[in-house]
Amino acid sequence: MRVQVLIIMFMASAMTTWTQPLPNRYVEQVFPGYTETSEVLFSTGVPEPNPGGGFYEFITGYPLNVNEWDTDPVNLYMDIFEPTGDTLAKRPAIIICFGGGFLSGSKDHWSIRLLAQELAKRGFVTATIDYRLGMNVFDADLATRAVYRGLQDGRSAVRFFRADAAGANLYRVDPDQIYIGGHSSGGFIGLHNVYLEHEYERPLSTYAWTQDAIPIPDLGCLDCAGNNQAFSGHAQAVFNLAGGLGMTTFMESANDGPVVLFHSEDDDTVPYGAGTPFASIIWLVVGADLPDVWGSLPISVQAAVLGIPYQFYSYTDRGHAVHEDGSSALYSDIVPGISEWFDLQFLNPEAHPLQGDSIVCTYALNKVYSIAPGDAIYFDWQVEGGTFLLQSTAMPFAVVSWDTLAPSRSISVTPYNEFAARGETQTIDIDLVSYDVNQWLGGSGSWADPAKWSLGHVPLPCQDVVIFNGGAPIIVDIPDGTLARARALYDFGSVILNVGVGAELRLLID
């Protein structure tokens, strides 16, 4: 016994540390700013269709009558935002795509940049990206090709980070934690990235075909446009700001990626339900023919049916700019809604209960408490009304000596994983007891059942156990592997004590 005490004292002096909570990364803004790397090339020489001319292109200036067979190679760039001063070795990334109906827009749009900056301050690596513009709004099949090009470009951005992680690792992004999303057409890109993930799902119009004796070129496979084609461009999850899907049947099973949706019922650009995009103005374009799309409401319904994790922020009065509160600010629920959703789905440590005695005998005040580590690597231990004898942020267990004079006592632990994501704090409140009698309440049953004991809990080492039976024999089971403890045991009448395999009844007074 003396040797054991000396060992515990040595370990306590060598390993006890003062812990403190780490910042609540991803849930709160934990960095003072961001560091931006601008105009990073991620896709080289991808074919972009040229404007086809005509009245509507002339009066609007938008490439809405492009010639699919007439293309020029373009390079695509991204702006990357990192948390200032961050030293984490592996970080999640969010790729953000601007809106503009595949006709206009830029990664430099103020609200897209602001999304990237604010999410970076919460601990993500973020990137705003270019993608190819141009659509033929006069043919539904040709219009579908614009969405597919955007899908390919979004996948190219994902591949960029995976290639970097496998090589120079400049941005320290975890290749298994890359998410994507955006506003309007950017939402289409994100949604199709996560849900149109197989070659057999490709629209027929994205393959080679002939229209009016003009050959329409094959756009290639999902990862056949842009750089780093040896890597997969499929992201783990998506956020959608007023975007939609070509078909909700792209969502096939509960194994598809989680989605967080933001959409307003009064959106007149991308339908909240199902219908034709640009419904409020497309009638002005004579001969326009756009495919129907499905907005956030049917997407949420399909997710619920399949068991895909989703969160739907539904509004009535935000219009199409569902994330923009005026001309220079984001609505307050947008950034938390995105970051906390990804944290909950992918980054938050596994939840495990804190184990240890909540009722402690006054003659045995030193107790061990532990939590299954799961994927946690850092443990913030806190104690009230006691003193740590052994505790370290690297250990999923601690030894506490409880103070008999303290007005209240508790121990808690908060786990963090390799992403520095904070898990749920687990707490045990402590009651101290001295000598008492714990009486069996009658009938057969399990020793481990608190409801069978007069004090409402399983007997403690400082309690005498009394089992009285004045009738037919009863059986008290000590379950397999259980250590039953008591100060002394007094049984009267016909009582059969059935000790399970690997179980033990340990008495202080035998």
Buried (B, 14 or more C-beta within 10 A) or exposed (E): EEEEEEEBEEBBEEBBEEBEEBBBBBBBBBBEEBEBEEEBEBBEEBBBBBBBEEEBBEEEEBBBBBBBEEBEEBBBBBBBBBBEEBEBEBBBBBBBBBBBBBBBBEBEBEBBBBBBBBBBBBBBBBBBBBBBBBBBBBBBBBBBBBBBBBBBBBBBBBBBBBBBBEEEEEBBBBBEBBBBBBBBBBBBBBBBBBBBBEEEBBBEBBEEBEEEEEEBBEBBEBBEBBBBBEBBBBBBBBBBBBBBBBBBEBBBEEEBBBBBBBBBBEBBBBBBBBBBBBBEEBEEBEEBBBBEBBBBBBBBBBBEEBEBBBBBBBBEEBBBBBBBBEEEEBBEEBBBBBBBBBBBBBBBBEEBEBBBBBBBBEEBBBBEBBBEBBBBBBBBBBBBBBBBBBBBBEBBBBBBEBBEEEEEBBBBBBBBBBBBBBBEEBEBEBEBBEEBBBBBEEEBBBBBEEEBBEBEBBBBBBBBBBBEBEEEEBEBBBBEEBEBBBBEBEBEEEBEBEBBEEBEBEBBEE
